[in-house]
């Protein structure tokens, strides 16, 4: 990958290591790295952390002038796009 992207091999190795430690990928010796399945159970601490971030973002968007409807449409579009596998 380093050769095809012109990225330092150490940077790529660190990225793979970080992705694996966060549970996004797993490695099989001699075969490579693969995308891990989504977690089977909810992580309440992670959910609360993300909800807090969303709450803060929504408040800031509202402060900057977006209406409730515009924020809800953005959230709905984001979920729909993610389900369809498209980039927003």
N, C-alpha and C positions, 0 to 999 in steps of 0.2 A: 504494500500500500504506500509506503514512504516514497518509492520510486515513481509511482504513477501520480502522486499528488505533490511531489516536491516539498514534502513536509519532513522535518527532522524525525528520524526513526525513534528517538527518545521521547519526543512529544506524542507520537502515535502509541508507543508502548504505555506511556503514562495514562493516556486517554482510555485505552483498553482496560488497564488495571482499575481505573476509577469506575468505569462502567460496570466491571465485574463486581467490584466491592459494593456498589450501589444496587446490585441485583438485576441490572438491565440485560446483561449478557452472561453467558457461561462458556468456559473453554473446555475442549476435549483435546488432550495431548495427541498430536499427530493428525488431527482433523481440522482444528481451527476454533473460531469463536462463533457462537450462535446467540440469537435473540432469546432471552428467557421469557417464559410464560408470565402473564400478569399474576400478581399475588392473588392467592385464593381467599384471603381474609382481609378485612379492613384494618387499617392501621390508625387507630383513633388519634394518636399524637400527630401523625402526618396530616390527617384530615383537618384537625383543628388549626395546624400551622397554615395550611393552604387556605382555609376559610378566613383566617385572620388577614392573610395577604389579599384575598379577594375583597373582603370588607373594606380594607384600606383603599384599594384601587377603585372600588365603586364610589366611595365617598369623595375621592379626589376627582373622578370623572364628573360627578354631579357638581362639585364645586367649580369645575372648569366650564360648566354650562351644558353638559349633556343632560337630556331629559331622561326620566325613568324609562320611557318607551325605547329610546335609543340604546340605553344600556341593556335592557332586556333583549332587544333585537340582536345586539352584538353577541350576547351570551348564547342565545338560541342558534344563531348562525355558526358560532364556534363549535357547538355540540354537533350540529348537523354536518358540518364540514368534516369534523373528526370521525364521525361514524361512516362517512362515505369515503374516507381515506384520501381526501384532497387537502391541499395546503390552503390556508386561509388567504 
